[in-house]
Amino acid sequence: MREELLDTNIITRFFIGDVKAQHNKAEEIFREAKLGRRNLRLESLVVAEVCFVLESFYKRERQEIAQFLSVFSSQGWLRVRDKNIIQASWQWYLKGFHFVDSYLIAWSKVNKGKILTFDKKLSKMA
């Protein structure tokens, strides 16, 4: 079965539900994946964009975003690149870091690596 890559707007429409036809189509896609009829993939880049869109355009709270994306990205029917790093990112995201910085911190902790940055706050966390 061919792999299908999720775009930000599928996840956003599912979460927000502001365009009913698109929300329903997203639900159908996810239901089909749960039944094994679709092979869905989620990239960390898309997770970052979903965070940005939900925060900036839809004015959603970080707690709500983190909870939704944590549950969504942990679904067994969804292949997620760097799932462990994404899951570890939420603790930093909820402390006020942007998702990308949170991802970098989580990556450095999981991989015992170092972040090269001029950002003093980010450098201290890593």
C-alpha positions as CSV (number, residue, x, y, z in Angstrom):
1,M,0.0,0.0,0.0
2,R,1.3,3.4,-1.0
3,E,2.3,5.8,1.8
4,E,0.4,9.1,2.0
5,L,1.9,12.2,3.6
6,L,-0.4,14.4,5.7
7,D,-0.4,18.1,5.1
8,T,-1.0,20.7,7.8
9,N,-4.5,21.6,6.5
10,I,-5.8,18.1,6.9
11,I,-4.8,18.1,10.6
12,T,-5.9,21.6,11.2
13,R,-9.4,21.1,9.6
14,F,-9.8,18.0,11.6
15,F,-9.0,19.8,14.8
16,I,-10.8,23.1,14.2
17,G,-13.8,21.8,12.2
18,D,-14.5,25.3,10.7
19,V,-15.0,23.9,7.2
20,K,-17.4,21.0,7.8
21,A,-16.9,19.2,4.5
22,Q,-13.1,19.2,5.0
23,H,-13.5,18.2,8.7
24,N,-15.6,15.2,7.6
25,K,-13.2,14.2,4.9
26,A,-10.3,14.3,7.4
27,E,-12.3,12.1,9.8
28,E,-12.9,9.7,6.9
29,I,-9.2,9.6,6.0
30,F,-8.3,8.9,9.6
31,R,-11.0,6.2,10.0
32,E,-9.7,4.5,6.9
33,A,-6.2,4.5,8.3
34,K,-7.4,3.0,11.5
35,L,-9.1,0.2,9.6
36,G,-5.8,-0.4,7.7
37,R,-7.0,1.0,4.3
38,R,-4.6,3.9,4.3
39,N,-0.9,4.1,5.2
40,L,-0.5,7.7,6.6
41,R,2.7,9.4,7.5
42,L,3.3,12.6,9.6
43,E,6.5,14.5,9.4
44,S,7.9,16.7,12.2
45,L,7.9,19.7,9.9
46,V,4.1,19.4,9.5
47,V,3.7,19.2,13.3
48,A,5.7,22.4,13.6
49,E,3.5,24.1,11.0
50,V,0.3,22.9,12.7
51,C,1.5,24.4,16.0
52,F,2.3,27.7,14.2
53,V,-1.1,27.9,12.4
54,L,-3.1,26.9,15.5
55,E,-1.3,29.5,17.7
56,S,-1.0,32.4,15.3
57,F,-4.2,32.2,13.1
58,Y,-6.6,30.3,15.3
59,K,-5.3,31.7,18.7
60,R,-5.4,28.4,20.4
61,E,-3.7,27.8,23.7
62,R,-0.5,25.8,23.8
63,Q,-2.0,23.4,26.3
64,E,-4.8,22.5,23.9
65,I,-2.4,22.2,21.0
66,A,0.1,20.0,22.8
67,Q,-2.6,17.8,24.1
68,F,-4.3,17.3,20.7
69,L,-1.0,16.7,18.8
70,S,0.4,14.5,21.5
71,V,-2.6,12.2,21.3
72,F,-2.9,12.5,17.5
73,S,0.7,11.7,16.8
74,S,0.7,8.7,19.1
75,Q,-2.0,6.8,17.2
76,G,-0.9,3.3,16.1
77,W,-2.3,3.8,12.6
78,L,-0.1,6.8,11.9
79,R,3.6,6.6,11.0
80,V,5.4,9.5,12.6
81,R,9.0,10.3,11.8
82,D,10.9,11.0,15.1
83,K,7.8,10.2,17.2
84,N,9.8,9.9,20.4
85,I,11.4,13.3,19.8
86,I,8.0,14.9,19.0
87,Q,6.5,13.4,22.2
88,A,9.4,14.7,24.2
89,S,9.1,18.2,22.7
90,W,5.7,19.0,24.4
91,Q,7.3,19.6,27.8
92,W,9.4,22.4,26.4
93,Y,6.7,23.7,24.2
94,L,4.5,24.1,27.2
95,K,7.3,26.0,29.0
96,G,7.0,28.7,26.3
97,F,9.5,27.6,23.6
98,H,8.4,27.5,20.0
99,F,7.8,24.0,18.7
100,V,11.0,24.0,16.6
101,D,13.1,25.0,19.6
102,S,11.3,22.4,21.7
103,Y,12.1,19.8,19.1
104,L,15.8,20.8,19.1
105,I,15.9,20.6,22.9
106,A,14.2,17.2,22.9
107,W,16.5,16.0,20.2
108,S,19.5,17.0,22.2
109,K,18.2,15.3,25.3
110,V,17.2,12.0,23.5
111,N,20.4,11.9,21.5
112,K,22.7,13.3,24.1
113,G,23.8,15.8,21.5
114,K,24.4,19.5,21.3
115,I,22.6,22.4,19.7
116,L,24.7,25.0,17.9
117,T,22.8,28.3,18.4
118,F,23.3,31.9,19.1
119,D,20.1,31.8,21.2
120,K,21.2,32.0,24.8
121,K,18.0,30.7,26.3
122,L,18.0,27.8,23.9
123,S,21.6,27.1,24.5
124,K,21.1,26.9,28.3
125,M,18.2,24.4,27.9
126,A,20.3,22.1,25.8
